[in-house]
Structures are given as structure tokens and as C-alpha cells.
Amino acid sequence: METDTLVPLIFFTFLFAVIVTPIMIKERTKRSAHTLIGQAIERGQPLDPALVTQISQGALEQDRARKSLGSGVILVALAAGFAAAGFLVDPGDTESGFFVPAVIAGSVGLAFVLLAIVDYATKKRAS
């Protein structure tokens, strides 16, 4: 295989793995929790209604602001890394290929940070 086809193949395989792996792990965790509840019901053990509600709605929904903030910080750091790489490759050239992904990752990262701020403010107001 030539480099022209190998590099995009590796990139999209990596991108697929980064997106699909966390989804598969989350679904496996949900499946095991539901299996555990099913086994408890079969044995006749009492179930706490709060536990059933938490599993059915998802425990991570409550921590959405923190998750958004973490994603935003990572994307802003990634944008800074792309920009730094662009300056290291050719210090005077702002038209290198590193600045387009830096702008995209940075703007999405800032959007996540703003989303986290809004989620935190509405969570505080609701409490």
C-alpha cells in the first residue's frame, strides 16, 4: 500500500476507534447493570427505587457541566498544540496546514467551555 492511501486509512481508523470505543464501553456497563438488576428481581431481592431511577436515567447526566468542561479544555489544548507545531515547522508561515485544525479544535473547545459555564449556571439556579 502506498503512503497516499495508508495515512488516511490510519487516520479514519483511529478516529473510528476513538469515537466507538467509549460508546461500546458505556453500553457494556449499562448492559451489565441491567443484567444485575434482572438477577436481583429473579431472586426476589428488594430493589431501591433510587437505584433503578439512577440506572435508567444514567448517573453521568448529573455531571454534564464537568464533562463538557473537560472536553473543552482538551480541545483548546489540542488547538494550542497544532498552533505550536505550525510555528515550529515554519515560524513565519501562518498558512501552514497546522492552523486550520487549530482554529477548528479551538473553536469547538471554546464552545464546550461556554456550554459548561451555561450548564453550571443553570444547575446553580435550579438548586
RADAVEN-V365636 format. One record per residue. PHI is phi in radians with two decimals (999 if undefined). Layout:
phi->PHI
phi->PHI
This chain:
phi->999
phi->-1.47
phi->-1.12
phi->-1.08
phi->-1.75
phi->-1.28
phi->-1.11
phi->-1.10
phi->-1.10
phi->-1.13
phi->-1.06
phi->-1.25
phi->-1.14
phi->-1.09
phi->-1.07
phi->-1.06
phi->-1.13
phi->-1.18
phi->-1.46
phi->-1.39
phi->-1.03
phi->-1.10
phi->-1.14
phi->-1.13
phi->-1.14
phi->-1.12
phi->-1.16
phi->-1.12
phi->-1.14
phi->-1.07
phi->-1.09
phi->-1.19
phi->-1.14
phi->-1.18
phi->-1.14
phi->-1.10
phi->-1.15
phi->-1.07
phi->-1.16
phi->-1.15
phi->-1.17
phi->-1.07
phi->-1.41
phi->1.43
phi->-1.39
phi->-1.25
phi->-1.99
phi->-1.28
phi->-1.05
phi->-1.14
phi->-1.15
phi->-1.13
phi->-1.12
phi->-1.12
phi->-1.25
phi->-1.24
phi->-1.57
phi->1.68
phi->-1.30
phi->-1.39
phi->-1.11
phi->-1.25
phi->-1.83
phi->-1.16
phi->-1.11
phi->-1.18
phi->-1.15
phi->-1.14
phi->-1.12
phi->-1.09
phi->-1.11
phi->-1.12
phi->-1.11
phi->-1.11
phi->-1.20
phi->-1.16
phi->-1.13
phi->-1.11
phi->-1.12
phi->-1.11
phi->-1.14
phi->-1.10
phi->-1.13
phi->-1.11
phi->-1.11
phi->-1.11
phi->-1.24
phi->-1.26
phi->-1.19
phi->-2.58
phi->-0.99
phi->-1.65
phi->-1.69
phi->-1.55
phi->-1.76
phi->-1.25
phi->-1.26
phi->-1.48
phi->-1.43
phi->-1.15
phi->-1.15
phi->-1.13
phi->-1.17
phi->-1.14
phi->-1.13
phi->-1.15
phi->-1.22
phi->-1.18
phi->-1.09
phi->-1.14
phi->-1.12
phi->-1.13
phi->-1.12
phi->-1.10
phi->-1.08
phi->-1.11
phi->-1.12
phi->-1.14
phi->-1.07
phi->-1.16
phi->-1.16
phi->-1.24
phi->-1.18
phi->-1.15
phi->-1.19
phi->-1.29
phi->-1.31
